[in-house]
Amino acid sequence: MDYVAVLLPSLVVGLLFWFAMKSIFNADKAERQAEARAQAEADAQAPAGDDSPEPPSKSDK
């Protein structure tokens, strides 16, 4: 029984850390998926032309 009393605090802290990291990674994954959806939607709404920006002309300087 002494082993349980010694190991239990470390196990609880380890589980709390695991749940915290899991929630952080899940939030990051959800954010990346939302960013990808928003980017795909923006790309779909963009005109079907050249997506590269035009280089600055000499008159812009």
C-alpha positions in Angstrom: 0.0 0.0 0.0 2.9 2.3 0.6 3.8 2.1 -3.1 0.4 3.4 -4.1 0.7 6.4 -1.8 4.1 7.2 -3.3 3.2 6.7 -6.9 -0.4 8.1 -6.9 0.6 11.8 -6.9 3.0 11.3 -9.9 0.3 9.4 -11.8 -2.3 12.1 -11.2 0.1 14.9 -12.3 1.0 12.8 -15.3 -2.6 12.2 -16.3 -3.4 16.0 -15.9 -0.4 16.8 -18.1 -1.6 14.2 -20.7 -5.1 15.6 -20.8 -3.8 19.2 -21.1 -1.5 18.3 -24.0 -4.2 16.3 -25.7 -6.6 19.3 -25.5 -3.9 21.6 -26.8 -3.1 19.3 -29.8 -6.8 18.9 -30.6 -7.4 22.6 -30.5 -4.4 23.1 -32.8 -5.7 20.5 -35.2 -9.1 22.1 -35.3 -7.6 25.5 -35.9 -5.5 24.2 -38.8 -8.5 22.5 -40.3 -10.6 25.7 -40.0 -7.7 27.7 -41.5 -7.5 25.2 -44.4 -11.3 25.4 -45.0 -11.2 29.2 -44.9 -8.3 29.2 -47.4 -10.1 26.8 -49.7 -13.2 28.9 -49.6 -11.2 32.1 -50.3 -9.5 30.3 -53.2 -12.8 29.1 -54.6 -14.2 32.7 -54.5 -11.1 34.2 -56.1 -11.2 35.1 -59.8 -9.9 32.3 -62.0 -6.8 34.3 -63.1 -3.1 34.3 -62.2 -2.8 34.0 -58.4 0.6 35.6 -58.3 0.8 39.3 -57.4 2.0 41.6 -60.1 5.5 42.9 -59.7 5.8 46.6 -58.9 6.2 48.8 -61.9 8.9 51.5 -62.1 6.2 54.2 -61.7 5.3 52.8 -58.2 8.7 53.8 -56.8 
